Amino acid sequence: MIDILFDVIGMSGTALVVGAFFMLQLGKAAPESLTYNVMNLTGAILLLISLCYNFNLASFVIELFWIVASIIGLVKYFKAKQSAVAT
């Protein structure tokens, strides 16, 4: 039963990351948008959780980088939003 739980968590993360990429390619999301970066961050975290159960070093490392990249995108988003409000 626990196997199924971690599979569902991992597949949900995959759906979010792939969904964000498809939205980007279809012009439904911009790379600097909140939606795109939150979907990527959430998806990467869910994949990382699933990897804690079924560990794979290469996948774990790429998800860490994906999380960092998403956080950078979110920081840039909020800085740009803050600058727009200040002017």
C-alpha positions as CSV (number, residue, x, y, z in Angstrom):
1,M,0.0,0.0,0.0
2,I,2.8,2.4,0.8
3,D,4.3,1.7,-2.7
4,I,1.1,3.0,-4.2
5,L,1.1,6.2,-2.1
6,F,4.7,7.1,-3.2
7,D,3.8,6.2,-6.8
8,V,0.9,8.6,-6.7
9,I,3.0,11.3,-5.2
10,G,5.7,10.8,-7.8
11,M,3.2,10.7,-10.7
12,S,1.5,13.8,-9.4
13,G,4.9,15.6,-9.4
14,T,5.5,14.3,-13.0
15,A,2.1,15.6,-14.1
16,L,2.9,19.1,-12.7
17,V,6.4,19.4,-14.2
18,V,5.3,18.0,-17.6
19,G,2.1,20.1,-17.5
20,A,4.1,23.3,-16.8
21,F,6.4,22.5,-19.8
22,F,3.4,21.9,-22.1
23,M,1.7,25.1,-20.9
24,L,4.9,26.9,-21.7
25,Q,5.2,25.4,-25.2
26,L,1.5,26.1,-26.0
27,G,1.9,29.7,-24.9
28,K,-0.5,29.3,-22.0
29,A,2.2,30.2,-19.4
30,A,5.3,32.4,-19.5
31,P,8.6,31.2,-18.0
32,E,8.6,34.1,-15.5
33,S,5.0,33.5,-14.5
34,L,3.9,32.5,-11.0
35,T,1.9,29.6,-12.3
36,Y,4.8,28.1,-14.3
37,N,7.3,28.4,-11.4
38,V,4.9,27.1,-8.7
39,M,3.9,24.1,-10.8
40,N,7.6,23.3,-11.4
41,L,8.5,23.8,-7.7
42,T,5.6,21.7,-6.4
43,G,6.2,19.0,-9.0
44,A,9.9,18.8,-8.1
45,I,9.1,18.6,-4.4
46,L,6.6,15.8,-5.0
47,L,9.1,13.9,-7.1
48,L,11.8,14.4,-4.4
49,I,9.4,12.9,-1.8
50,S,8.8,9.9,-4.0
51,L,12.5,9.5,-4.5
52,C,13.0,9.3,-0.8
53,Y,11.2,6.0,-0.9
54,N,12.5,4.7,-4.3
55,F,15.9,6.4,-4.2
56,N,17.8,7.1,-7.4
57,L,20.8,9.5,-7.0
58,A,20.7,11.0,-10.5
59,S,17.0,11.8,-10.3
60,F,17.4,13.1,-6.8
61,V,20.1,15.5,-7.9
62,I,18.2,16.8,-10.9
63,E,15.1,17.5,-8.7
64,L,17.3,19.5,-6.3
65,F,18.4,21.6,-9.2
66,W,14.8,21.9,-10.5
67,I,13.8,23.2,-7.0
68,V,16.6,25.7,-6.9
69,A,15.7,26.9,-10.5
70,S,12.1,27.3,-9.5
71,I,12.9,29.2,-6.4
72,I,15.1,31.6,-8.5
73,G,12.2,32.1,-10.8
74,L,9.8,32.8,-7.9
75,V,12.2,35.3,-6.4
76,K,12.6,37.1,-9.7
77,Y,8.8,37.1,-10.1
78,F,8.2,38.6,-6.7
79,K,11.0,41.2,-7.1
80,A,9.5,42.3,-10.5
81,K,6.1,42.5,-8.9
82,Q,7.4,44.5,-6.0
83,S,9.3,46.9,-8.4
84,A,6.1,47.4,-10.5
85,V,4.1,48.3,-7.3
86,A,6.8,50.7,-6.2
87,T,6.8,52.7,-9.4
